[in-house]
Amino acid sequence: MATKHDLKDWVIEALLTCGGKAHHIDVAKHIWVNHRADLETSGDLFYTWQYDMRWAADNLRREGRLLPKPKGDTGPWQLTG
């Protein structure tokens, strides 16, 4: 069963597939296409995964794995390095 902690890996996977940079909507589409079955069998995560995906991105920023995002910016998410 998937948990919200899996979303960090899925966000990284989606960004790598998109060349290291993608809009959050494209990240969500990638997660849905590639992990739909995991999400559908994950209990409450099925209802919260898009919110939790943003939580995962925030944690990845704090870890230095995603570039910081200026406040109010709606631009793409980008991997560091």
N, C-alpha and C positions, 0 to 999 in steps of 0.2 A: 504494500500500500504506500503510495506516494505521500510525502509530507511537504509542508511549506519550505523545508530546508532543501528539498530536491530542486526547487525553483532556481536557486542560485546556479546550480550546474546547468539547468536548462536555459537560463538567460545567457550564460557564457557560450553554451553550444549554439544557440540561435545567433549570437553576435559573430561567432567564428564562421558560421555558415554564410553570413552576410558580409564577410570581409572585414569584420572587426567593428562595424558601425551600422546601426539600424534604428529606425524610429520604434518607439515602444509598441506601436500597433503591429509592426512587422514581427517584432519579437513575440508578441502574443499569438499571432497567426502561426508562427513556426512552432511554438509550444503546443498549440491546439492540434496542428496537423501531425506532429510527431509523438505527442504524449496524451492524446485524447483518451485512450483506453485507461491509462494510469489515472488521469483526472476523474474519469467517470466512476472509478472504483475506489476513490480516495475519501469517501465520506464528505464531511463539511468542506474540505478543500475544494471540491467541485464547485461550490458556491462562492468561494473567496479567492480563487487562484489568481485572478487578474489584480486584485488588491495586493495579494501576497507577492506577486511578481514584482510590483513596485517596491515592496519592502525588501525583497531580495536585491534589487538594483541599488537601493540605498545602502544596504550592508556591503555590497561589493564596492561601492564608492568609498565607504569608511575603511575598507581593507586595502584600498588603493588599486583595485583590479579594474575599476571603471573610472573614467575621467570625471572630475567634479562637474556638476551641472549648475550653471548660474541660476539664481532664483527666478522663477517664472519662465524659464527657457523651455520651449517645447521642441527643441531640436533633438537630433538622434542621440542614442546612448552609444558610448564608444569605449572599447577596451583600451587600457593603458598599454604602452609598449608596443 
